[in-house]
């Protein structure tokens, strides 16, 4: 099992779906996300939701 996936949503749709207010830094849709690469994640830090990259 390779664990690859795609993330093809545009930034506006992601911001709307998750109720985010701030631009997602360096976001581009990706066809072939592989294990070990940075992946867009939505977190709640106790005050607000925000998007960023995690490995």
C-alpha positions, -999 to +999 in steps of 0.1 A: +000+000+000+016+032-011-005+058+007-005+084-022-035+107-027-045+138-047-055+172-034-072+190-063-095+215-046-089+252-053-080+275-025-113+294-025-132+261-020-110+250+009-113+284+026-151+283+022-155+246+033-135+250+065-145+286+074-110+299+071-103+336+068-066+338+058-049+330+025-032+296+024+005+303+020+021+285-011-010+265-018-012+247-052-034+217-060-014+185-063-020+153-082+004+129-066+010+136-029+034+109-015+043+098+020+070+120+035+059+151+017+044+182+033+006+180+033-020+208+038-036+204+072-064+224+089-060+228+126-078+246+154-053+263+178-078+270+205-088+303+191-093+299+154-089+274+125-059+278+103-042+261+074-006+251+071+017+223+061+027+192+081+049+163+074 
